[in-house]
């Protein structure tokens, strides 16, 4: 006889947001929309233990989380140390050496373009988590990828 499949229980977003300030709830909502519009393949899941909304991608698994705290939302990138951050929005103080995060305190100051670049880079990291860990531990530096330039064709 086969074992029954484990039940997947999805915690409602309200369980995370019900006690938040309206401004913090608005920032969380805007960041969620930004992530989903930038990475449409991403799935989201509330984690009450972490007090976060976590995002995963089919290729790299968990890549970022939104942590609403009082008057702000912290956008944490699990392997942020490997992400190019030319806009310098990521903070390096973290309990995990590879994690980097941005603190968003208002919708007016939301660095949309910079966050989009970081999100795309996060899901472009190597597929295997062990490879990402090895890169982070080795001190590998992010590579800023420039968009390809279009060559002019003579007419």
N, CA, C and O atoms as a GROMACS GRO file, in nm:
protein
  620
    1UNK      N    1   0.083  -0.117   0.000
    1UNK     CA    2   0.000   0.000   0.000
    1UNK      C    3   0.089   0.125   0.000
    1UNK      O    4   0.185   0.132   0.077
    2UNK      N    5   0.058   0.222  -0.085
    2UNK     CA    6   0.141   0.342  -0.094
    2UNK      C    7   0.104   0.442   0.015
    2UNK      O    8  -0.008   0.445   0.066
    3UNK      N    9   0.201   0.522   0.046
    3UNK     CA   10   0.185   0.624   0.150
    3UNK      C   11   0.106   0.741   0.091
    3UNK      O   12   0.133   0.781  -0.022
    4UNK      N   13   0.009   0.797   0.166
    4UNK     CA   14  -0.066   0.911   0.112
    4UNK      C   15   0.024   1.032   0.095
    4UNK      O   16   0.118   1.053   0.172
    5UNK      N   17  -0.005   1.112  -0.004
    5UNK     CA   18   0.074   1.232  -0.031
    5UNK      C   19   0.059   1.330   0.085
    5UNK      O   20  -0.048   1.342   0.145
    6UNK      N   21   0.167   1.399   0.115
    6UNK     CA   22   0.164   1.499   0.222
    6UNK      C   23   0.075   1.615   0.178
    6UNK      O   24   0.077   1.656   0.062
    7UNK      N   25  -0.003   1.667   0.272
    7UNK     CA   26  -0.090   1.779   0.242
    7UNK      C   27  -0.009   1.908   0.245
    7UNK      O   28   0.072   1.931   0.336
    8UNK      N   29  -0.031   1.991   0.147
    8UNK     CA   30   0.035   2.120   0.141
    8UNK      C   31  -0.063   2.224   0.195
    8UNK      O   32  -0.173   2.239   0.141
    9UNK      N   33  -0.023   2.293   0.298
    9UNK     CA   34  -0.109   2.392   0.360
    9UNK      C   35  -0.055   2.530   0.331
    9UNK      O   36   0.058   2.562   0.370
   10UNK      N   37  -0.132   2.612   0.265
   10UNK     CA   38  -0.090   2.747   0.230
   10UNK      C   39  -0.145   2.843   0.335
   10UNK      O   40  -0.267   2.854   0.351
   11UNK      N   41  -0.058   2.912   0.406
   11UNK     CA   42  -0.098   3.009   0.507
   11UNK      C   43  -0.143   3.136   0.435
   11UNK      O   44  -0.073   3.185   0.347
   12UNK      N   45  -0.259   3.190   0.472
   12UNK     CA   46  -0.307   3.312   0.404
   12UNK      C   47  -0.218   3.432   0.436
   12UNK      O   48  -0.163   3.444   0.545
   13UNK      N   49  -0.205   3.520   0.339
   13UNK     CA   50  -0.123   3.640   0.354
   13UNK      C   51  -0.170   3.725   0.471
   13UNK      O   52  -0.089   3.789   0.538
   14UNK      N   53  -0.299   3.726   0.496
   14UNK     CA   54  -0.355   3.804   0.606
   14UNK      C   55  -0.293   3.766   0.741
   14UNK      O   56  -0.281   3.851   0.830
   15UNK      N   57  -0.254   3.641   0.756
   15UNK     CA   58  -0.190   3.598   0.882
   15UNK      C   59  -0.060   3.673   0.906
   15UNK      O   60  -0.017   3.690   1.020
   16UNK      N   61   0.004   3.718   0.799
   16UNK     CA   62   0.129   3.793   0.809
   16UNK      C   63   0.104   3.944   0.819
   16UNK      O   64   0.180   4.015   0.885
   17UNK      N   65  -0.001   3.992   0.754
   17UNK     CA   66  -0.019   4.136   0.739
   17UNK      C   67  -0.119   4.200   0.835
   17UNK      O   68  -0.124   4.322   0.845
   18UNK      N   69  -0.198   4.122   0.905
   18UNK     CA   70  -0.310   4.180   0.982
   18UNK      C   71  -0.266   4.283   1.087
   18UNK      O   72  -0.342   4.375   1.115
   19UNK      N   73  -0.149   4.270   1.143
   19UNK     CA   74  -0.105   4.363   1.248
   19UNK      C   75  -0.009   4.471   1.198
   19UNK      O   76   0.047   4.546   1.277
   20UNK      N   77   0.010   4.478   1.067
   20UNK     CA   78   0.102   4.576   1.012
   20UNK      C   79   0.040   4.714   1.002
   20UNK      O   80  -0.082   4.728   0.991
   21UNK      N   81   0.124   4.816   1.007
   21UNK     CA   82   0.079   4.952   0.980
   21UNK      C   83   0.031   4.958   0.835
   21UNK      O   84   0.084   4.888   0.750
   22UNK      N   85  -0.069   5.042   0.806
   22UNK     CA   86  -0.117   5.052   0.667
   22UNK      C   87  -0.005   5.085   0.567
   22UNK      O   88  -0.004   5.032   0.455
   23UNK      N   89   0.089   5.171   0.607
   23UNK     CA   90   0.199   5.208   0.518
   23UNK      C   91   0.289   5.087   0.489
   23UNK      O   92   0.332   5.067   0.376
   24UNK      N   93   0.316   5.009   0.591
   24UNK     CA   94   0.400   4.890   0.573
   24UNK      C   95   0.328   4.788   0.487
   24UNK      O   96   0.391   4.722   0.403
   25UNK      N   97   0.198   4.774   0.506
   25UNK     CA   98   0.118   4.682   0.424
   25UNK      C   99   0.121   4.727   0.278
   25UNK      O  100   0.127   4.643   0.188
   26UNK      N  101   0.116   4.857   0.253
   26UNK     CA  102   0.121   4.909   0.116
   26UNK      C  103   0.257   4.881   0.051
   26UNK      O  104   0.264   4.846  -0.066
   27UNK      N  105   0.364   4.898   0.129
   27UNK     CA  106   0.499   4.868   0.076
   27UNK      C  107   0.510   4.720   0.042
   27UNK      O  108   0.561   4.684  -0.064
   28UNK      N  109   0.462   4.634   0.132
   28UNK     CA  110   0.465   4.490   0.108
   28UNK      C  111   0.388   4.454  -0.018
   28UNK      O  112   0.434   4.373  -0.099
   29UNK      N  113   0.271   4.512  -0.035
   29UNK     CA  114   0.189   4.485  -0.154
   29UNK      C  115   0.260   4.530  -0.282
   29UNK      O  116   0.261   4.457  -0.381
   30UNK      N  117   0.319   4.648  -0.278
   30UNK     CA  118   0.389   4.699  -0.397
   30UNK      C  119   0.511   4.613  -0.430
   30UNK      O  120   0.536   4.584  -0.548
   31UNK      N  121   0.585   4.572  -0.329
   31UNK     CA  122   0.701   4.485  -0.353
   31UNK      C  123   0.659   4.349  -0.407
   31UNK      O  124   0.725   4.294  -0.494
   32UNK      N  125   0.551   4.296  -0.356
   32UNK     CA  126   0.500   4.167  -0.406
   32UNK      C  127   0.465   4.180  -0.554
   32UNK      O  128   0.501   4.094  -0.634
   33UNK      N  129   0.394   4.286  -0.589
   33UNK     CA  130   0.359   4.309  -0.730
   33UNK      C  131   0.483   4.325  -0.817
   33UNK      O  132   0.488   4.272  -0.928
   34UNK      N  133   0.583   4.397  -0.766
   34UNK     CA  134   0.708   4.417  -0.840
   34UNK      C  135   0.778   4.283  -0.866
   34UNK      O  136   0.826   4.258  -0.977
   35UNK      N  137   0.783   4.199  -0.765
   35UNK     CA  138   0.850   4.070  -0.780
   35UNK      C  139   0.776   3.982  -0.881
   35UNK      O  140   0.837   3.924  -0.970
   36UNK      N  141   0.644   3.973  -0.867
   36UNK     CA  142   0.566   3.888  -0.956
   36UNK      C  143   0.568   3.940  -1.100
   36UNK      O  144   0.571   3.860  -1.194
   37UNK      N  145   0.566   4.071  -1.118
   37UNK     CA  146   0.571   4.124  -1.256
   37UNK      C  147   0.710   4.107  -1.318
   37UNK      O  148   0.722   4.091  -1.439
   38UNK      N  149   0.813   4.111  -1.235
   38UNK     CA  150   0.950   4.096  -1.286
   38UNK      C  151   0.986   3.950  -1.308
   38UNK      O  152   1.051   3.916  -1.407
   39UNK      N  153   0.943   3.863  -1.217
   39UNK     CA  154   0.972   3.719  -1.225
   39UNK      C  155   0.838   3.645  -1.222
   39UNK      O  156   0.798   3.593  -1.117
   40UNK      N  157   0.767   3.639  -1.335
   40UNK     CA  158   0.633   3.579  -1.336
   40UNK      C  159   0.630   3.431  -1.296
   40UNK      O  160   0.525   3.381  -1.255
   41UNK      N  161   0.741   3.362  -1.309
   41UNK     CA  162   0.745   3.219  -1.273
   41UNK      C  163   0.756   3.199  -1.122
   41UNK      O  164   0.746   3.087  -1.073
   42UNK      N  165   0.777   3.308  -1.048
   42UNK     CA  166   0.797   3.298  -0.904
   42UNK      C  167   0.668   3.255  -0.833
   42UNK      O  168   0.558   3.293  -0.872
   43UNK      N  169   0.686   3.176  -0.730
   43UNK     CA  170   0.575   3.140  -0.642
   43UNK      C  171   0.601   3.202  -0.506
   43UNK      O  172   0.716   3.225  -0.468
   44UNK      N  173   0.495   3.230  -0.434
   44UNK     CA  174   0.509   3.294  -0.304
   44UNK      C  175   0.446   3.208  -0.196
   44UNK      O  176   0.350   3.135  -0.218
   45UNK      N  177   0.504   3.219  -0.076
   45UNK     CA  178   0.456   3.140   0.035
   45UNK      C  179   0.483   3.216   0.166
   45UNK      O  180   0.594   3.263   0.190
   46UNK      N  181   0.380   3.225   0.248
   46UNK     CA  182   0.394   3.289   0.379
   46UNK      C  183   0.465   3.192   0.473
   46UNK      O  184   0.434   3.073   0.477
   47UNK      N  185   0.562   3.246   0.548
   47UNK     CA  186   0.632   3.168   0.650
   47UNK      C  187   0.616   3.244   0.781
   47UNK      O  188   0.685   3.344   0.804
   48UNK      N  189   0.526   3.197   0.867
   48UNK     CA  190   0.502   3.267   0.993
   48UNK      C  191   0.618   3.253   1.090
   48UNK      O  192   0.638   3.340   1.175
   49UNK      N  193   0.696   3.146   1.079
   49UNK     CA  194   0.814   3.130   1.164
   49UNK      C  195   0.915   3.239   1.137
   49UNK      O  196   0.974   3.295   1.230
   50UNK      N  197   0.936   3.271   1.011
   50UNK     CA  198   1.028   3.378   0.972
   50UNK      C  199   0.959   3.514   0.970
   50UNK      O  200   1.025   3.617   0.961
   51UNK      N  201   0.825   3.513   0.977
   51UNK     CA  202   0.744   3.634   0.962
   51UNK      C  203   0.775   3.700   0.829
   51UNK      O  204   0.809   3.818   0.821
   52UNK      N  205   0.763   3.618   0.722
   52UNK     CA  206   0.802   3.666   0.590
   52UNK      C  207   0.712   3.611   0.481
   52UNK      O  208   0.637   3.515   0.501
   53UNK      N  209   0.723   3.674   0.366
   53UNK     CA  210   0.663   3.624   0.243
   53UNK      C  211   0.780   3.585   0.154
   53UNK      O  212   0.858   3.670   0.112
   54UNK      N  213   0.793   3.455   0.126
   54UNK     CA  214   0.910   3.403   0.056
   54UNK      C  215   0.877   3.373  -0.090
   54UNK      O  216   0.766   3.331  -0.123
   55UNK      N  217   0.976   3.394  -0.175
   55UNK     CA  218   0.959   3.372  -0.319
   55UNK      C  219   1.057   3.267  -0.367
   55UNK      O  220   1.176   3.269  -0.333
   56UNK      N  221   1.005   3.176  -0.447
   56UNK     CA  222   1.087   3.069  -0.506
   56UNK      C  223   1.070   3.072  -0.657
   56UNK      O  224   0.972   3.124  -0.710
   57UNK      N  225   1.170   3.015  -0.724
   57UNK     CA  226   1.171   3.008  -0.870
   57UNK      C  227   1.200   2.864  -0.909
   57UNK      O  228   1.276   2.796  -0.840
   58UNK      N  229   1.141   2.815  -1.018
   58UNK     CA  230   1.163   2.675  -1.058
   58UNK      C  231   1.310   2.638  -1.079
   58UNK      O  232   1.347   2.522  -1.058
   59UNK      N  233   1.394   2.733  -1.118
   59UNK     CA  234   1.534   2.701  -1.144
   59UNK      C  235   1.625   2.709  -1.023
   59UNK      O  236   1.721   2.633  -1.012
   60UNK      N  237   1.597   2.801  -0.930
   60UNK     CA  238   1.690   2.823  -0.819
   60UNK      C  239   1.626   2.805  -0.681
   60UNK      O  240   1.695   2.819  -0.580
   61UNK      N  241   1.499   2.774  -0.675
   61UNK     CA  242   1.433   2.762  -0.546
   61UNK      C  243   1.416   2.898  -0.481
   61UNK      O  244   1.394   2.999  -0.549
   62UNK      N  245   1.427   2.901  -0.346
   62UNK     CA  246   1.408   3.026  -0.272
   62UNK      C  247   1.515   3.126  -0.314
   62UNK      O  248   1.635   3.095  -0.310
   63UNK      N  249   1.472   3.246  -0.353
   63UNK     CA  250   1.568   3.347  -0.394
   63UNK      C  251   1.554   3.479  -0.318
   63UNK      O  252   1.651   3.554  -0.308
   64UNK      N  253   1.436   3.507  -0.265
   64UNK     CA  254   1.424   3.628  -0.184
   64UNK      C  255   1.302   3.618  -0.093
   64UNK      O  256   1.212   3.537  -0.112
   65UNK      N  257   1.304   3.704   0.008
   65UNK     CA  258   1.193   3.710   0.100
   65UNK      C  259   1.164   3.853   0.139
   65UNK      O  260   1.253   3.938   0.142
   66UNK      N  261   1.037   3.878   0.169
   66UNK     CA  262   0.995   4.009   0.217
   66UNK      C  263   0.962   3.996   0.365
   66UNK      O  264   0.880   3.914   0.404
   67UNK      N  265   1.028   4.077   0.446
   67UNK     CA  266   1.013   4.072   0.591
   67UNK      C  267   0.956   4.204   0.639
   67UNK      O  268   1.031   4.300   0.659
   68UNK      N  269   0.824   4.212   0.658
   68UNK     CA  270   0.767   4.337   0.709
   68UNK      C  271   0.800   4.355   0.857
   68UNK      O  272   0.776   4.266   0.938
   69UNK      N  273   0.857   4.471   0.891
   69UNK     CA  274   0.898   4.500   1.028
   69UNK      C  275   0.858   4.644   1.059
   69UNK      O  276   0.907   4.738   0.995
   70UNK      N  277   0.771   4.662   1.155
   70UNK     CA  278   0.729   4.795   1.200
   70UNK      C  279   0.700   4.888   1.082
   70UNK      O  280   0.596   4.875   1.016
   71UNK      N  281   0.792   4.982   1.055
   71UNK     CA  282   0.769   5.087   0.956
   71UNK      C  283   0.840   5.063   0.823
   71UNK      O  284   0.861   5.156   0.746
   72UNK      N  285   0.878   4.939   0.797
   72UNK     CA  286   0.954   4.911   0.675
   72UNK      C  287   0.934   4.765   0.634
   72UNK      O  288   0.879   4.684   0.708
   73UNK      N  289   0.982   4.736   0.512
   73UNK     CA  290   0.987   4.598   0.464
   73UNK      C  291   1.131   4.572   0.422
   73UNK      O  292   1.190   4.647   0.345
   74UNK      N  293   1.184   4.463   0.474
   74UNK     CA  294   1.320   4.422   0.439
   74UNK      C  295   1.310   4.323   0.323
   74UNK      O  296   1.238   4.223   0.331
   75UNK      N  297   1.381   4.352   0.215
   75UNK     CA  298   1.388   4.262   0.100
   75UNK      C  299   1.521   4.189   0.112
   75UNK      O  300   1.627   4.248   0.093
   76UNK      N  301   1.514   4.060   0.144
   76UNK     CA  302   1.635   3.981   0.167
   76UNK      C  303   1.661   3.889   0.048
   76UNK      O  304   1.571   3.818   0.002
   77UNK      N  305   1.784   3.890   0.000
   77UNK     CA  306   1.827   3.801  -0.108
   77UNK      C  307   1.919   3.697  -0.046
   77UNK      O  308   2.025   3.731   0.007
   78UNK      N  309   1.879   3.570  -0.052
   78UNK     CA  310   1.956   3.466   0.014
   78UNK      C  311   2.102   3.465  -0.029
   78UNK      O  312   2.191   3.449   0.055
   79UNK      N  313   2.128   3.483  -0.157
   79UNK     CA  314   2.265   3.486  -0.206
   79UNK      C  315   2.298   3.625  -0.260
   79UNK      O  316   2.356   3.640  -0.368
   80UNK      N  317   2.259   3.725  -0.184
   80UNK     CA  318   2.282   3.864  -0.223
   80UNK      C  319   2.428   3.898  -0.242
   80UNK      O  320   2.462   3.988  -0.318
   81UNK      N  321   2.516   3.827  -0.171
   81UNK     CA  322   2.660   3.850  -0.184
   81UNK      C  323   2.707   3.821  -0.328
   81UNK      O  324   2.811   3.872  -0.369
   82UNK      N  325   2.632   3.742  -0.401
   82UNK     CA  326   2.669   3.708  -0.539
   82UNK      C  327   2.604   3.799  -0.642
   82UNK      O  328   2.626   3.784  -0.762
   83UNK      N  329   2.523   3.895  -0.596
   83UNK     CA  330   2.448   3.980  -0.690
   83UNK      C  331   2.518   4.113  -0.714
   83UNK      O  332   2.566   4.175  -0.620
   84UNK      N  333   2.524   4.156  -0.839
   84UNK     CA  334   2.580   4.288  -0.867
   84UNK      C  335   2.486   4.395  -0.811
   84UNK      O  336   2.365   4.388  -0.831
   85UNK      N  337   2.540   4.491  -0.742
   85UNK     CA  338   2.461   4.596  -0.678
   85UNK      C  339   2.522   4.733  -0.706
   85UNK      O  340   2.567   4.801  -0.614
   86UNK      N  341   2.522   4.775  -0.834
   86UNK     CA  342   2.586   4.904  -0.866
   86UNK      C  343   2.513   5.022  -0.803
   86UNK      O  344   2.573   5.129  -0.785
   87UNK      N  345   2.386   5.005  -0.768
   87UNK     CA  346   2.311   5.113  -0.705
   87UNK      C  347   2.332   5.117  -0.553
   87UNK      O  348   2.286   5.209  -0.485
   88UNK      N  349   2.402   5.016  -0.502
   88UNK     CA  350   2.436   5.006  -0.360
   88UNK      C  351   2.315   5.018  -0.269
   88UNK      O  352   2.313   5.099  -0.176
   89UNK      N  353   2.213   4.938  -0.298
   89UNK     CA  354   2.094   4.938  -0.213
   89UNK      C  355   2.095   4.822  -0.112
   89UNK      O  356   2.013   4.818  -0.021
   90UNK      N  357   2.189   4.729  -0.130
   90UNK     CA  358   2.195   4.614  -0.040
   90UNK      C  359   2.287   4.640   0.078
   90UNK      O  360   2.396   4.694   0.063
   91UNK      N  361   2.241   4.600   0.195
   91UNK     CA  362   2.319   4.610   0.318
   91UNK      C  363   2.391   4.478   0.338
   91UNK      O  364   2.337   4.373   0.304
   92UNK      N  365   2.510   4.483   0.393
   92UNK     CA  366   2.586   4.359   0.411
   92UNK      C  367   2.581   4.306   0.553
   92UNK      O  368   2.639   4.201   0.581
   93UNK      N  369   2.516   4.375   0.644
   93UNK     CA  370   2.507   4.324   0.781
   93UNK      C  371   2.398   4.219   0.790
   93UNK      O  372   2.280   4.248   0.770
   94UNK      N  373   2.439   4.098   0.818
   94UNK     CA  374   2.343   3.988   0.827
   94UNK      C  375   2.404   3.876   0.908
   94UNK      O  376   2.526   3.865   0.919
   95UNK      N  377   2.317   3.793   0.965
   95UNK     CA  378   2.368   3.679   1.042
   95UNK      C  379   2.422   3.571   0.948
   95UNK      O  380   2.507   3.492   0.988
   96UNK      N  381   2.375   3.567   0.826
   96UNK     CA  382   2.424   3.471   0.726
   96UNK      C  383   2.519   3.546   0.632
   96UNK      O  384   2.484   3.652   0.581
   97UNK      N  385   2.635   3.491   0.611
   97UNK     CA  386   2.738   3.560   0.532
   97UNK      C  387   2.697   3.588   0.388
   97UNK      O  388   2.745   3.684   0.328
   98UNK      N  389   2.609   3.506   0.333
   98UNK     CA  390   2.574   3.523   0.192
   98UNK      C  391   2.452   3.614   0.171
   98UNK      O  392   2.427   3.657   0.059
   99UNK      N  393   2.376   3.642   0.277
   99UNK     CA  394   2.253   3.720   0.265
   99UNK      C  395   2.284   3.869   0.257
   99UNK      O  396   2.369   3.921   0.330
  100UNK      N  397   2.213   3.937   0.168
  100UNK     CA  398   2.216   4.083   0.160
  100UNK      C  399   2.071   4.129   0.152
  100UNK      O  400   1.985   4.058   0.101
  101UNK      N  401   2.046   4.250   0.202
  101UNK     CA  402   1.908   4.296   0.204
  101UNK      C  403   1.900   4.446   0.183
  101UNK      O  404   1.995   4.521   0.205
  102UNK      N  405   1.780   4.488   0.139
  102UNK     CA  406   1.748   4.630   0.124
  102UNK      C  407   1.631   4.660   0.217
  102UNK      O  408   1.539   4.580   0.231
  103UNK      N  409   1.637   4.775   0.281
  103UNK     CA  410   1.528   4.818   0.368
  103UNK      C  411   1.446   4.923   0.294
  103UNK      O  412   1.498   5.028   0.254
  104UNK      N  413   1.318   4.895   0.277
  104UNK     CA  414   1.230   4.986   0.206
  104UNK      C  415   1.136   5.052   0.308
  104UNK      O  416   1.057   4.985   0.373
  105UNK      N  417   1.148   5.184   0.320
  105UNK     CA  418   1.073   5.256   0.423
  105UNK      C  419   0.957   5.338   0.368
  105UNK      O  420   0.873   5.385   0.444
  106UNK      N  421   0.952   5.357   0.236
  106UNK     CA  422   0.840   5.430   0.178
  106UNK      C  423   0.824   5.392   0.032
  106UNK      O  424   0.918   5.349  -0.034
  107UNK      N  425   0.703   5.409  -0.018
  107UNK     CA  426   0.678   5.382  -0.160
  107UNK      C  427   0.748   5.484  -0.248
  107UNK      O  428   0.791   5.452  -0.359
  108UNK      N  429   0.760   5.607  -0.198
  108UNK     CA  430   0.827   5.712  -0.276
  108UNK      C  431   0.975   5.683  -0.298
  108UNK      O  432   1.032   5.723  -0.400
  109UNK      N  433   1.036   5.613  -0.204
  109UNK     CA  434   1.180   5.584  -0.212
  109UNK      C  435   1.208   5.443  -0.264
  109UNK      O  436   1.319   5.394  -0.250
  110UNK      N  437   1.109   5.379  -0.321
  110UNK     CA  438   1.125   5.241  -0.369
  110UNK      C  439   1.216   5.238  -0.492
  110UNK      O  440   1.180   5.296  -0.595
  111UNK      N  441   1.332   5.173  -0.483
  111UNK     CA  442   1.426   5.168  -0.597
  111UNK      C  443   1.385   5.058  -0.696
  111UNK      O  444   1.450   4.954  -0.705
  112UNK      N  445   1.278   5.082  -0.769
  112UNK     CA  446   1.219   4.980  -0.856
  112UNK      C  447   1.318   4.921  -0.956
  112UNK      O  448   1.332   4.799  -0.965
  113UNK      N  449   1.386   5.006  -1.030
  113UNK     CA  450   1.477   4.957  -1.134
  113UNK      C  451   1.589   4.874  -1.073
  113UNK      O  452   1.623   4.767  -1.126
  114UNK      N  453   1.646   4.921  -0.964
  114UNK     CA  454   1.755   4.847  -0.898
  114UNK      C  455   1.705   4.712  -0.846
  114UNK      O  456   1.774   4.611  -0.861
  115UNK      N  457   1.587   4.710  -0.787
  115UNK     CA  458   1.531   4.583  -0.737
  115UNK      C  459   1.503   4.486  -0.852
  115UNK      O  460   1.528   4.366  -0.838
  116UNK      N  461   1.453   4.536  -0.962
  116UNK     CA  462   1.428   4.449  -1.078
  116UNK      C  463   1.557   4.383  -1.126
  116UNK      O  464   1.559   4.264  -1.157
  117UNK      N  465   1.665   4.462  -1.132
  117UNK     CA  466   1.794   4.406  -1.174
  117UNK      C  467   1.841   4.298  -1.075
  117UNK      O  468   1.890   4.192  -1.116
  118UNK      N  469   1.825   4.324  -0.946
  118UNK     CA  470   1.865   4.227  -0.845
  118UNK      C  471   1.782   4.100  -0.854
  118UNK      O  472   1.835   3.990  -0.841
  119UNK      N  473   1.652   4.115  -0.875
  119UNK     CA  474   1.563   3.998  -0.887
  119UNK      C  475   1.603   3.912  -1.007
  119UNK      O  476   1.613   3.789  -0.996
  120UNK      N  477   1.626   3.976  -1.120
  120UNK     CA  478   1.667   3.900  -1.240
  120UNK      C  479   1.800   3.830  -1.218
  120UNK      O  480   1.819   3.716  -1.261
  121UNK      N  481   1.891   3.898  -1.152
  121UNK     CA  482   2.022   3.837  -1.124
  121UNK      C  483   2.007   3.720  -1.027
  121UNK      O  484   2.075   3.619  -1.041
  122UNK      N  485   1.920   3.734  -0.928
  122UNK     CA  486   1.902   3.628  -0.828
  122UNK      C  487   1.852   3.498  -0.890
  122UNK      O  488   1.894   3.390  -0.850
  123UNK      N  489   1.763   3.508  -0.988
  123UNK     CA  490   1.712   3.386  -1.051
  123UNK      C  491   1.802   3.338  -1.165
  123UNK      O  492   1.775   3.235  -1.227
  124UNK      N  493   1.908   3.414  -1.192
  124UNK     CA  494   2.005   3.373  -1.294
  124UNK      C  495   2.128   3.306  -1.233
  124UNK      O  496   2.219   3.264  -1.305
  125UNK      N  497   2.131   3.294  -1.102
  125UNK     CA  498   2.244   3.228  -1.036
  125UNK      C  499   2.243   3.079  -1.070
  125UNK      O  500   2.142   3.029  -1.120
  126UNK      N  501   2.352   3.009  -1.045
  126UNK     CA  502   2.356   2.865  -1.076
  126UNK      C  503   2.240   2.789  -1.009
  126UNK      O  504   2.198   2.821  -0.897
  127UNK      N  505   2.191   2.690  -1.079
  127UNK     CA  506   2.075   2.612  -1.035
  127UNK      C  507   2.100   2.540  -0.903
  127UNK      O  508   2.013   2.539  -0.815
  128UNK      N  509   2.216   2.480  -0.887
  128UNK     CA  510   2.245   2.400  -0.768
  128UNK      C  511   2.279   2.489  -0.649
  128UNK      O  512   2.368   2.574  -0.657
  129UNK      N  513   2.207   2.470  -0.542
  129UNK     CA  514   2.231   2.547  -0.419
  129UNK      C  515   2.374   2.526  -0.369
  129UNK      O  516   2.438   2.620  -0.320
  130UNK      N  517   2.424   2.405  -0.381
  130UNK     CA  518   2.560   2.376  -0.334
  130UNK      C  519   2.662   2.460  -0.412
  130UNK      O  520   2.764   2.500  -0.356
  131UNK      N  521   2.637   2.485  -0.539
  131UNK     CA  522   2.726   2.570  -0.619
  131UNK      C  523   2.720   2.713  -0.570
  131UNK      O  524   2.823   2.779  -0.558
  132UNK      N  525   2.598   2.763  -0.541
  132UNK     CA  526   2.584   2.899  -0.491
  132UNK      C  527   2.654   2.914  -0.356
  132UNK      O  528   2.719   3.016  -0.330
  133UNK      N  529   2.640   2.814  -0.270
  133UNK     CA  530   2.707   2.818  -0.140
  133UNK      C  531   2.859   2.820  -0.159
  133UNK      O  532   2.929   2.898  -0.094
  134UNK      N  533   2.909   2.735  -0.248
  134UNK     CA  534   3.054   2.729  -0.273
  134UNK      C  535   3.104   2.863  -0.327
  134UNK      O  536   3.211   2.910  -0.287
  135UNK      N  537   3.028   2.924  -0.417
  135UNK     CA  538   3.068   3.056  -0.470
  135UNK      C  539   3.072   3.160  -0.359
  135UNK      O  540   3.166   3.239  -0.351
  136UNK      N  541   2.971   3.160  -0.274
  136UNK     CA  542   2.965   3.257  -0.165
  136UNK      C  543   3.080   3.236  -0.068
  136UNK      O  544   3.143   3.332  -0.023
  137UNK      N  545   3.109   3.111  -0.034
  137UNK     CA  546   3.217   3.081   0.060
  137UNK      C  547   3.354   3.112   0.003
  137UNK      O  548   3.447   3.144   0.076
  138UNK      N  549   3.366   3.102  -0.129
  138UNK     CA  550   3.496   3.126  -0.192
  138UNK      C  551   3.528   3.274  -0.203
  138UNK      O  552   3.640   3.312  -0.236
  139UNK      N  553   3.427   3.357  -0.177
  139UNK     CA  554   3.449   3.501  -0.190
  139UNK      C  555   3.432   3.550  -0.332
  139UNK      O  556   3.479   3.658  -0.368
  140UNK      N  557   3.364   3.470  -0.414
  140UNK     CA  558   3.342   3.509  -0.553
  140UNK      C  559   3.271   3.645  -0.557
  140UNK      O  560   3.182   3.672  -0.477
  141UNK      N  561   3.313   3.727  -0.648
  141UNK     CA  562   3.255   3.860  -0.662
  141UNK      C  563   3.151   3.861  -0.772
  141UNK      O  564   3.164   3.789  -0.871
  142UNK      N  565   3.046   3.942  -0.756
  142UNK     CA  566   2.943   3.951  -0.859
  142UNK      C  567   3.000   4.010  -0.987
  142UNK      O  568   3.095   4.089  -0.985
  143UNK      N  569   2.942   3.970  -1.096
  143UNK     CA  570   2.981   4.024  -1.226
  143UNK      C  571   2.864   4.106  -1.276
  143UNK      O  572   2.752   4.056  -1.288
  144UNK      N  573   2.890   4.231  -1.306
  144UNK     CA  574   2.788   4.318  -1.359
  144UNK      C  575   2.776   4.290  -1.508
  144UNK      O  576   2.866   4.320  -1.586
  145UNK      N  577   2.664   4.232  -1.545
  145UNK     CA  578   2.642   4.201  -1.685
  145UNK      C  579   2.579   4.321  -1.755
  145UNK      O  580   2.478   4.375  -1.710
  146UNK      N  581   2.640   4.362  -1.863
  146UNK     CA  582   2.585   4.472  -1.940
  146UNK      C  583   2.497   4.415  -2.050
  146UNK      O  584   2.527   4.309  -2.105
  147UNK      N  585   2.388   4.485  -2.081
  147UNK     CA  586   2.306   4.435  -2.191
  147UNK      C  587   2.386   4.438  -2.320
  147UNK      O  588   2.469   4.526  -2.341
  148UNK      N  589   2.360   4.341  -2.407
  148UNK     CA  590   2.435   4.339  -2.533
  148UNK      C  591   2.407   4.465  -2.614
  148UNK      O  592   2.294   4.514  -2.619
  149UNK      N  593   2.513   4.516  -2.676
  149UNK     CA  594   2.495   4.634  -2.761
  149UNK      C  595   2.452   4.588  -2.899
  149UNK      O  596   2.494   4.485  -2.950
  150UNK      N  597   2.366   4.667  -2.956
  150UNK     CA  598   2.318   4.634  -3.090
  150UNK      C  599   2.419   4.684  -3.193
  150UNK      O  600   2.460   4.800  -3.191
  151UNK      N  601   2.456   4.596  -3.280
  151UNK     CA  602   2.547   4.637  -3.387
  151UNK      C  603   2.467   4.701  -3.496
  151UNK      O  604   2.359   4.655  -3.535
  152UNK      N  605   2.522   4.808  -3.544
  152UNK     CA  606   2.455   4.877  -3.654
  152UNK      C  607   2.481   4.801  -3.783
  152UNK      O  608   2.594   4.762  -3.814
  153UNK      N  609   2.377   4.783  -3.854
  153UNK     CA  610   2.393   4.718  -3.984
  153UNK      C  611   2.389   4.822  -4.093
  153UNK      O  612   2.299   4.907  -4.095
  154UNK      N  613   2.483   4.817  -4.182
  154UNK     CA  614   2.483   4.916  -4.291
  154UNK      C  615   2.366   4.891  -4.384
  154UNK      O  616   2.331   4.776  -4.414
  155UNK      N  617   2.307   4.997  -4.428
  155UNK     CA  618   2.193   4.985  -4.522
  155UNK      C  619   2.236   5.013  -4.662
  155UNK      O  620   2.154   5.008  -4.753
   0.00000   0.00000   0.00000
